[in-house]
Amino acid sequence: MEDPPDVHNWKHANFTTVNKVNAKDFEVTPNPANDFIKITPDNSVTLWYTIEDLNGKKIIEGDTQNEEHIDVRNLASGVYLISVSGANKIACKMKLTKL
């Protein structure tokens, strides 16, 4: 039987750098919104987004790269949270207001 790896021996560990997506890395417009929003990255990277209600229920999710319009017409008026993440970057959450 083979011994389990020594989890305390870090010299052979392979770590991936993970950075946080900052609000300066993208723009959500318009906010507040009526019909559509678009997420504009500061460069041409793919961003993944999730729109949740204030209870944490996922309402809309997807990805965008080229300032595609995201349809929010079916959302009830109110406040939502939009999470945006990119490759090797953890999510940034911000408030989205639907008129």
Sine and cosine of phi, psi and omega as CSV:
sin_phi,cos_phi,sin_psi,cos_psi,sin_omega,cos_omega
0.00,0.00,0.68,-0.73,-0.05,-1.00
-0.99,0.10,0.62,-0.79,0.03,-1.00
-0.95,0.31,0.56,-0.83,0.07,-1.00
-0.92,0.38,0.42,-0.91,0.02,-1.00
-0.90,0.43,0.52,-0.86,0.02,-1.00
-0.98,0.17,0.97,-0.24,-0.04,-1.00
-0.95,0.32,-0.17,0.98,0.01,-1.00
-1.00,-0.06,-0.07,1.00,0.02,-1.00
-0.99,-0.13,1.00,-0.10,-0.12,-0.99
-1.00,0.05,-0.09,1.00,-0.09,-1.00
-0.92,0.40,-0.32,0.95,0.01,-1.00
-0.95,-0.30,0.18,0.98,-0.03,-1.00
-0.95,0.30,0.53,-0.85,0.04,-1.00
-0.89,-0.46,0.95,-0.31,-0.04,-1.00
-0.97,-0.24,0.59,-0.81,0.11,-0.99
-0.96,-0.28,0.73,-0.68,0.02,-1.00
-0.96,0.30,0.77,-0.64,0.03,-1.00
-0.83,-0.55,0.82,-0.58,0.03,-1.00
-0.93,-0.38,0.32,-0.95,0.03,-1.00
-1.00,-0.01,0.67,-0.74,0.15,-0.99
-0.96,0.29,0.80,-0.60,0.03,-1.00
-0.98,-0.21,0.40,-0.92,0.02,-1.00
-0.86,0.51,-0.39,0.92,0.04,-1.00
-0.97,0.25,-0.22,0.97,0.00,-1.00
-0.98,0.18,-0.20,0.98,-0.02,-1.00
-0.37,-0.93,0.21,-0.98,0.05,-1.00
-0.71,-0.71,0.69,-0.72,0.08,-1.00
-0.95,-0.31,0.89,-0.46,-0.03,-1.00
-0.69,-0.72,0.47,-0.88,-0.33,0.94
-0.96,0.28,0.38,-0.92,0.05,-1.00
-0.55,-0.84,0.97,-0.26,0.25,0.97
-0.95,0.32,0.38,-0.92,-0.08,-1.00
-0.80,-0.59,0.44,-0.90,0.09,-1.00
-0.96,-0.27,-0.86,0.50,-0.16,-0.99
-0.93,-0.38,-0.73,0.68,-0.09,-1.00
-0.68,-0.74,0.46,-0.89,0.20,-0.98
-0.80,-0.59,0.28,-0.96,0.17,-0.99
-0.68,-0.74,0.57,-0.82,0.05,-1.00
-0.96,-0.27,0.89,-0.46,-0.04,-1.00
-0.96,-0.28,0.94,-0.35,0.05,-1.00
-0.97,0.26,0.39,-0.92,0.02,-1.00
-0.97,0.25,-0.16,0.99,0.14,-0.99
-0.53,-0.85,0.02,-1.00,-0.12,-0.99
-1.00,0.04,0.88,0.47,0.07,-1.00
-0.96,-0.29,0.39,-0.92,0.08,-1.00
-0.99,0.16,0.76,-0.65,0.07,-1.00
-0.90,-0.43,0.64,-0.77,0.07,-1.00
-0.97,-0.24,0.63,-0.78,-0.05,-1.00
-0.72,-0.69,0.46,-0.89,0.13,-0.99
-0.67,-0.74,0.76,-0.65,0.11,-0.99
-0.96,-0.29,0.82,-0.57,-0.04,-1.00
-0.84,-0.55,0.46,-0.89,0.17,-0.99
-0.98,0.20,0.03,-1.00,-0.07,-1.00
-0.95,0.31,-0.15,0.99,0.10,-0.99
-1.00,-0.03,-0.01,1.00,0.01,-1.00
1.00,0.01,0.11,0.99,0.02,-1.00
-0.98,0.21,0.81,-0.59,0.03,-1.00
-0.93,0.36,0.79,-0.61,0.00,-1.00
-0.96,-0.28,-0.73,0.69,-0.02,-1.00
-0.64,-0.77,0.64,-0.77,0.14,-0.99
-0.54,-0.84,0.42,-0.91,-0.01,-1.00
0.10,-1.00,-0.28,-0.96,0.05,-1.00
-0.69,-0.72,0.35,-0.94,-0.01,-1.00
-0.50,-0.87,0.55,-0.84,0.05,-1.00
-0.74,-0.67,-0.59,0.81,-0.15,-0.99
-0.90,-0.43,0.73,0.69,0.03,-1.00
0.82,0.57,0.64,0.77,0.02,-1.00
-0.92,0.39,0.54,-0.84,0.04,-1.00
-0.98,0.21,0.70,-0.71,0.03,-1.00
-0.94,-0.33,0.85,-0.52,-0.08,-1.00
-0.97,0.24,0.88,-0.47,0.05,-1.00
-0.88,-0.47,0.28,0.96,-0.02,-1.00
-0.87,0.49,-0.52,0.85,-0.05,-1.00
-0.99,0.13,-0.08,1.00,0.06,-1.00
-0.98,0.22,0.66,-0.75,0.11,-0.99
-0.94,0.35,0.45,-0.89,0.06,-1.00
-0.86,0.52,0.66,-0.75,0.00,-1.00
0.44,-0.90,-0.24,-0.97,-0.04,-1.00
-0.95,-0.32,0.69,-0.72,0.00,-1.00
-0.76,-0.65,0.22,-0.97,0.13,-0.99
-0.92,-0.38,0.74,-0.68,0.08,-1.00
-0.91,-0.41,0.81,-0.59,0.06,-1.00
-0.97,-0.25,0.73,-0.68,0.00,-1.00
-0.80,-0.60,0.74,-0.67,0.04,-1.00
-0.69,-0.73,0.34,-0.94,0.02,-1.00
-0.74,-0.67,0.00,-1.00,0.01,-1.00
-0.86,0.51,0.79,-0.61,0.00,-1.00
0.85,0.53,0.42,0.91,0.04,-1.00
-0.75,-0.66,0.68,-0.73,0.03,-1.00
-0.99,0.12,0.24,-0.97,-0.18,-0.98
-0.96,0.29,0.50,-0.87,0.17,-0.99
-0.91,-0.42,0.75,-0.66,0.01,-1.00
-0.96,-0.28,0.61,-0.79,0.09,-1.00
-0.56,-0.83,0.30,-0.95,-0.02,-1.00
-0.98,0.18,0.67,-0.74,0.11,-0.99
-0.81,-0.58,0.80,-0.60,0.00,-1.00
-0.96,-0.29,0.81,-0.58,0.06,-1.00
-0.98,-0.21,0.83,-0.55,0.01,-1.00
-0.99,0.14,0.00,0.00,0.00,0.00
